[in-house]
Amino acid sequence: MKPLILTCLLALSVSLNAVETISKRASEIDPRAKEHPEIDFVFTDKKGKPQDMQNASVDLSVKPQGKLVIWLMGHNGALFERLNSYGLHAIQVHYANKWFGIIPPARRDDGKTLGDIRLEAATGEDHSDLVSIPQPDGMMERAFQFVKWLSKEHPKGKWKQFLSKDGKGLDWDKVIVSGSSHGATTSARFAKHQKVDRVVCFCGPRDQLESWQSLPSATPGNRIFGFSHVLDSGWTGDHYCRSWEMMGLNEFGPIVNVDKVESPFQNTRRLITDADVKGDDKRAHGAVTPGSSVKDKDGKFIHEAVWKYLFNHPVDQTGTPTPPDADCEKDLKK
């Protein structure tokens, strides 16, 4: 019996150690990377702590899907653990996104300014007259340089598969862009501009007065998924439902409460939860993401099936088209 126990323990050890996590500062990967103190985008804080750390992970013991998730928020270890278990590679990049404080009040709600700045921050291309974010500091180039570095420094992770054939960028057809809140909104804005494999928006998108959501989309609507809590102010203020409809997500199914309908959630793209957050709208905002989600009586997160659905559900399987929701206010005021 002892040899069998030892064998099992060794196998468990190999499995646990198969998750490879790599961290590297963006400024060390690409010497062209620059700070932008005008928007409080710097490489170190006042105490000298690095602010430009980027993270990547892959589970070498899981059959790979050949897809890369780019996460547009601070590193979320609980999320990456789940992404890796699905066979997805994952990276979190540091890019010039701290631009909120520079927007003049008169332009903040003009319906166009936020979307233009988001697109410049994502692409490093000139889309806004309020910011100047060069290519090396945009999300696209930061992600490309990180993956290129990973392909050399961590070859067993097989990161090279996500580079384009000419080696000059990423193969965006293999990329899933995801984020929460601000990151969810930028993910959706970017996907309008650049075709990607999939978009997963947690508590977002939320540019409540913007018009970009109704622009022609490079990424088909059936590839865009959203998940939010009904007590989140983005939901109670009709921001999420408005954006979802402007992006045409109602063409792929109704709004489905994941706490009342089992996976595959009527194959919809619009998912909500009313899980108990003690009436706290701020907690509700983050309650849809791994690490902050509601737990059951046994201490387990209740939305495991939802997260798996969001990142893995076949995009060609869609729900029944539904008409616009009369209770969702589209003509929002300042």
C-alpha positions in Angstrom: 0.0 0.0 0.0 2.8 2.4 0.8 4.3 2.5 -2.8 0.8 3.2 -4.1 0.3 6.1 -1.6 3.8 7.4 -2.6 2.9 7.2 -6.3 -0.3 9.1 -5.7 1.5 11.8 -3.7 4.1 12.2 -6.5 1.4 12.5 -9.1 -0.4 15.1 -7.1 2.8 17.1 -6.7 3.4 17.1 -10.4 -0.1 18.2 -11.1 0.1 21.1 -8.6 3.4 22.2 -10.0 2.2 22.2 -13.6 0.9 25.7 -13.2 3.6 28.0 -14.4 3.4 31.6 -13.2 5.7 34.3 -14.7 6.0 37.9 -13.7 8.1 40.7 -15.4 8.1 44.4 -15.4 6.9 46.0 -18.7 9.8 48.5 -18.5 12.3 45.7 -18.4 10.7 43.9 -21.3 10.5 46.9 -23.7 13.0 49.8 -23.3 10.6 52.0 -25.4 8.0 51.8 -22.5 7.6 55.2 -20.9 6.0 56.7 -17.9 3.1 59.2 -18.3 3.1 61.2 -15.0 0.5 63.6 -16.5 -2.0 60.8 -16.1 -0.4 59.3 -13.0 0.9 56.3 -15.0 4.3 55.5 -13.5 6.6 52.6 -13.1 7.0 52.9 -9.3 4.9 54.4 -6.5 6.2 56.9 -3.9 7.6 54.1 -1.8 9.5 52.6 -4.8 7.2 49.7 -5.3 7.0 48.6 -9.0 3.7 49.5 -10.6 4.4 48.0 -14.1 4.5 44.3 -13.1 2.9 42.1 -15.6 1.8 38.5 -15.0 1.3 35.4 -17.1 0.3 31.8 -16.3 -0.4 28.5 -17.9 -1.2 25.0 -16.6 1.1 22.6 -18.5 -0.9 19.6 -17.2 -4.1 20.6 -19.0 -4.8 20.1 -22.7 -4.4 23.6 -24.2 -7.1 25.3 -26.2 -4.7 27.4 -28.1 -6.2 30.6 -26.9 -4.8 33.5 -24.9 -6.7 35.6 -22.4 -5.6 39.2 -22.0 -6.9 40.5 -18.7 -7.3 44.3 -18.6 -7.3 44.9 -14.8 -5.0 44.2 -11.9 -3.8 40.7 -11.6 -6.5 38.3 -10.4 -5.0 35.0 -9.2 -8.3 33.3 -8.6 -9.4 34.1 -12.2 -6.1 33.0 -13.7 -6.3 29.7 -11.8 -9.7 29.0 -13.4 -8.6 30.1 -16.9 -5.6 27.8 -16.7 -7.8 24.9 -15.6 -9.8 25.4 -18.8 -6.7 25.1 -20.9 -6.3 28.8 -21.5 -3.1 30.8 -21.4 -3.5 34.1 -19.5 -1.6 37.4 -19.2 -2.3 40.6 -17.4 -0.7 43.7 -18.9 0.2 47.1 -17.6 -0.8 49.8 -20.1 -1.5 53.6 -20.0 -5.1 53.6 -18.6 -5.1 56.1 -15.8 -6.6 59.0 -17.8 -9.9 59.6 -15.9 -8.6 62.7 -14.0 -7.6 64.7 -17.0 -11.0 64.8 -18.7 -12.7 68.3 -18.6 -16.2 68.0 -17.1 -17.7 69.6 -20.2 -16.4 66.7 -22.3 -16.8 63.8 -19.9 -20.4 63.2 -20.9 -20.3 64.3 -24.6 -21.0 60.8 -25.8 -17.6 60.3 -27.6 -14.6 61.4 -25.5 -14.4 58.3 -23.2 -14.6 55.9 -26.1 -11.9 57.7 -28.0 -9.5 57.7 -25.1 -10.2 54.1 -24.3 -9.3 53.2 -27.9 -6.1 55.1 -27.8 -5.1 53.5 -24.6 -5.8 50.1 -26.0 -4.2 50.6 -29.5 -1.5 53.2 -28.9 -2.9 55.0 -32.0 -4.1 58.6 -32.2 -7.8 58.5 -31.5 -8.1 61.3 -28.9 -6.9 64.9 -28.7 -6.9 64.7 -24.8 -4.1 62.1 -24.4 -1.0 61.2 -26.2 -0.3 57.5 -25.7 2.4 56.1 -28.0 2.3 52.6 -29.4 4.7 51.0 -26.8 2.4 52.1 -24.0 -0.8 50.9 -25.4 -2.4 47.6 -24.5 -1.8 46.0 -27.9 1.9 46.6 -28.0 2.4 45.8 -24.3 0.7 42.5 -24.8 2.7 41.7 -27.9 6.0 42.5 -26.3 5.1 40.4 -23.3 4.1 37.4 -25.3 7.2 37.7 -27.5 9.3 37.8 -24.3 7.5 34.8 -22.9 8.1 32.8 -26.1 11.8 33.2 -25.6 12.1 33.1 -21.8 9.4 30.4 -21.1 9.4 28.2 -24.3 7.8 25.2 -22.6 4.7 27.4 -22.2 4.4 27.5 -26.0 3.6 31.2 -26.1 4.9 31.6 -29.6 1.7 30.2 -31.0 0.0 33.5 -30.2 2.3 35.6 -32.4 1.2 36.5 -35.9 2.9 34.6 -38.8 5.0 37.7 -39.6 6.1 38.0 -35.9 5.1 41.7 -35.8 2.1 41.4 -33.5 -0.3 39.0 -31.9 -2.6 36.6 -33.7 -5.8 38.3 -32.5 -8.0 35.5 -33.8 -6.6 33.4 -30.9 -7.1 36.1 -28.2 -9.9 36.5 -25.7 -10.0 40.1 -24.2 -11.5 40.4 -20.8 -11.8 42.8 -17.8 -14.0 44.0 -15.1 -15.6 47.4 -14.7 -13.2 49.9 -16.5 -11.3 46.9 -18.0 -14.6 45.4 -19.3 -15.5 48.6 -21.0 -12.1 49.0 -22.7 -12.3 45.3 -23.7 -15.6 45.9 -25.5 -14.4 49.2 -27.0 -11.3 47.5 -28.4 -13.3 44.6 -29.8 -15.3 47.1 -31.8 -12.1 48.1 -33.5 -10.2 44.8 -33.6 -11.6 41.3 -34.2 -10.8 39.0 -31.4 -11.9 35.4 -30.6 -14.1 36.4 -27.6 -14.8 39.2 -25.2 -15.8 38.6 -21.5 -17.1 41.6 -19.6 -17.5 41.4 -15.9 -19.6 44.3 -14.5 -19.5 46.2 -17.8 -19.2 47.8 -20.2 -20.3 51.0 -18.7 -19.7 54.2 -20.7 -23.3 55.3 -20.0 -23.6 58.3 -22.3 -21.3 57.1 -25.1 -22.3 56.1 -28.6 -19.5 53.7 -29.5 -21.5 50.7 -28.4 -23.6 51.0 -31.5 -20.7 51.3 -34.0 -20.1 48.6 -36.5 -18.1 45.9 -34.8 -15.0 44.0 -36.0 -15.9 41.3 -33.4 -19.3 39.7 -34.1 -21.8 40.2 -31.3 -22.2 36.5 -30.6 -18.6 36.5 -29.4 -19.3 39.1 -26.6 -20.4 38.0 -23.2 -21.5 40.1 -20.2 -22.1 39.2 -16.5 -23.3 41.7 -13.8 -25.1 41.8 -10.5 -28.5 43.4 -10.4 -27.6 45.6 -7.3 -24.6 47.1 -9.1 -25.2 50.8 -9.8 -24.3 50.0 -13.4 -27.3 47.8 -13.6 -29.7 49.9 -11.5 -28.8 52.9 -13.6 -29.5 51.1 -16.8 -26.0 51.4 -18.0 -25.3 47.7 -18.6 -28.6 46.9 -20.2 -28.2 49.9 -22.5 -24.7 49.0 -23.6 -25.7 45.3 -24.1 -28.6 46.3 -26.4 -26.6 48.9 -28.3 -24.1 46.1 -29.0 -26.9 43.9 -30.2 -26.5 41.2 -27.6 -30.3 40.8 -27.3 -30.0 39.1 -30.7 -28.4 36.2 -29.0 -30.8 35.5 -26.1 -32.6 37.0 -23.2 -31.2 38.4 -19.9 -30.8 35.3 -17.8 -30.4 35.1 -14.0 -27.7 32.5 -13.5 -29.0 31.8 -10.0 -32.3 30.5 -11.4 -31.3 28.9 -14.7 -28.7 26.2 -15.1 -25.8 26.2 -17.6 -25.8 26.7 -20.6 -28.1 29.6 -19.5 -30.3 29.5 -22.6 -27.1 30.1 -24.7 -27.4 33.8 -24.0 -24.8 36.5 -23.9 -26.4 38.6 -21.1 -26.1 37.1 -17.7 -27.0 38.5 -14.3 -27.1 37.4 -10.7 -29.0 38.5 -7.6 -26.8 36.6 -5.2 -26.9 37.9 -1.6 -24.5 40.7 -1.1 -26.3 42.2 2.0 -27.7 45.0 -0.1 -24.2 46.4 -0.7 -24.0 47.9 -4.3 -20.2 48.3 -4.1 -19.8 44.6 -3.2 -22.3 43.8 -5.9 -20.0 45.4 -8.4 -17.1 43.0 -7.8 -19.2 40.0 -6.9 -19.3 38.6 -10.4 -15.5 38.0 -10.6 -13.5 35.1 -9.1 -12.0 35.9 -5.8 -14.8 38.3 -4.9 -17.8 36.2 -5.7 -20.5 35.0 -3.2 -19.9 31.6 -1.6 -22.2 28.9 -0.5 -22.6 27.4 3.0 -19.6 25.1 2.3 -17.4 28.1 1.4 -17.3 27.4 -2.3 -17.9 30.1 -5.0 -21.4 29.8 -6.4 -20.6 30.9 -9.9 -18.0 28.4 -11.1 -20.4 27.2 -13.9 -20.9 30.8 -15.0 -17.2 31.5 -15.4 -16.7 28.3 -17.3 -19.5 29.2 -19.6 -18.3 32.7 -20.2 -14.9 31.6 -21.4 -15.8 28.3 -23.1 -19.3 28.3 -24.5 -19.2 27.7 -28.2 -19.8 31.1 -29.9 -22.0 29.5 -32.6 -24.5 28.3 -30.0 -26.8 31.3 -29.3 -30.1 31.9 -27.7 -33.4 33.1 -29.1 -33.4 36.7 -30.2 -35.4 39.0 -27.9 -36.8 42.5 -28.5 -35.4 45.5 -26.8 -36.3 45.8 -23.1 -38.9 48.6 -22.7 -37.8 49.0 -19.0 -34.1 49.7 -20.1 -33.7 53.5 -20.5 -31.6 54.1 -23.6 -31.7 57.9 -23.7 -29.8 58.5 -20.5 -29.2 62.1 -19.3 -26.1 63.7 -17.8 
